[in-house]
Amino acid sequence: MNIAAGASEAKDEPQDEDLDETVEILERADAKRSGVPLFSAHWHLFVPTTVIAILYAAMWIVLVAVGKIDSNLARMFVIVMAVGVPLLTAHAFLRYQTIRLQVNENNVLCHPGWPKDQPVEITPDLISSIVVKRGLSGLVFGGGTLVMSLTTGSKMVIADLDKPEEAKAAIEALQA
């Protein structure tokens, strides 16, 4: 009888899949109300798409001006502007909406952005070093990439993050 009671108690204990559901990153408004540091994507994520759209449109205008509107090159520019630019914009928008880094009292929740669907929970003792990297658009507009080296030998990279220095400082304060 005790074995059955023990078995029923074991069923009530949380399973591994139940534990995965507890990892939740707050929305921006909820994080602001609760005071939890939440870092999200920087708008410079849209810069490459904008540059591509401007360059292809400018080249198409040049071809129209020189009378080569019926050329294969002009058709290619139109196809890129009609198909490629909207796809790049959708990709940038999905990444902009899903990149998050949340610093809690006991852990760091990271969501590197679309297409990854689940956040990763990292305890501060697993982080051996933190580096902020910036590309050209990050230097010009702000934003950057936060690279956390873990004691397991792997790295957690959160690209296109807004205020990466503040995120690094918040994680280092958590480690202290």
NORURWO-V346903 format. One record per residue. RES is the residue in three letters. PHI is phi in whole degrees, 0 to 359 (999 if undefined). NEAR is the number of other ideal C-beta (glycine too) atoms within 8 Angstrom. Layout:
res: (RES	RES)
phi: (PHI	PHI)
near: (NEAR	NEAR)
//
This chain:
res: (MET	ASN	ILE	ALA	ALA	GLY	ALA	SER	GLU	ALA	LYS	ASP	GLU	PRO	GLN	ASP	GLU	ASP	LEU	ASP	GLU	THR	VAL	GLU	ILE	LEU	GLU	ARG	ALA	ASP	ALA	LYS	ARG	SER	GLY	VAL	PRO	LEU	PHE	SER	ALA	HIS	TRP	HIS	LEU	PHE	VAL	PRO	THR	THR	VAL	ILE	ALA	ILE	LEU	TYR	ALA	ALA	MET	TRP	ILE	VAL	LEU	VAL	ALA	VAL	GLY	LYS	ILE	ASP	SER	ASN	LEU	ALA	ARG	MET	PHE	VAL	ILE	VAL	MET	ALA	VAL	GLY	VAL	PRO	LEU	LEU	THR	ALA	HIS	ALA	PHE	LEU	ARG	TYR	GLN	THR	ILE	ARG	LEU	GLN	VAL	ASN	GLU	ASN	ASN	VAL	LEU	CYS	HIS	PRO	GLY	TRP	PRO	LYS	ASP	GLN	PRO	VAL	GLU	ILE	THR	PRO	ASP	LEU	ILE	SER	SER	ILE	VAL	VAL	LYS	ARG	GLY	LEU	SER	GLY	LEU	VAL	PHE	GLY	GLY	GLY	THR	LEU	VAL	MET	SER	LEU	THR	THR	GLY	SER	LYS	MET	VAL	ILE	ALA	ASP	LEU	ASP	LYS	PRO	GLU	GLU	ALA	LYS	ALA	ALA	ILE	GLU	ALA	LEU	GLN	ALA)
phi: (999	294	295	295	295	296	293	290	293	295	291	282	290	295	270	302	291	291	294	296	287	284	282	221	267	292	285	303	294	295	294	296	294	274	83	283	297	232	245	235	289	264	294	295	300	271	299	301	296	295	297	298	298	294	295	293	294	296	294	294	297	298	296	295	294	266	82	256	295	267	280	295	296	296	298	297	298	295	297	297	291	277	249	294	296	298	294	296	294	297	298	297	296	297	293	300	281	247	284	212	219	240	255	263	291	242	201	240	257	241	234	292	103	300	267	288	253	241	287	245	261	235	277	300	288	277	270	268	205	228	230	255	242	228	268	298	292	293	291	283	256	100	85	175	246	259	246	254	275	258	292	281	98	266	232	247	245	244	273	59	269	280	55	293	293	294	296	298	296	294	291	296	294	292	287	286)
near: (4	5	6	7	8	8	8	8	8	7	6	5	6	4	6	5	6	8	9	8	7	6	11	7	9	10	5	8	6	8	13	8	6	7	5	9	9	13	14	9	14	13	9	12	12	10	9	9	11	8	8	12	10	8	8	13	10	8	9	12	8	8	13	10	6	6	5	9	7	4	8	5	8	13	8	8	13	9	9	11	12	8	8	11	13	8	8	11	10	8	9	12	8	11	13	12	8	11	16	13	15	14	12	8	4	5	9	15	15	14	13	10	13	9	4	8	4	7	10	10	9	13	8	11	6	9	14	6	6	11	7	11	8	9	8	5	10	14	6	6	9	8	16	13	14	14	11	15	9	12	7	5	4	5	7	11	9	14	8	12	17	10	10	15	8	9	15	11	8	11	14	9	7	10	8	4)
//
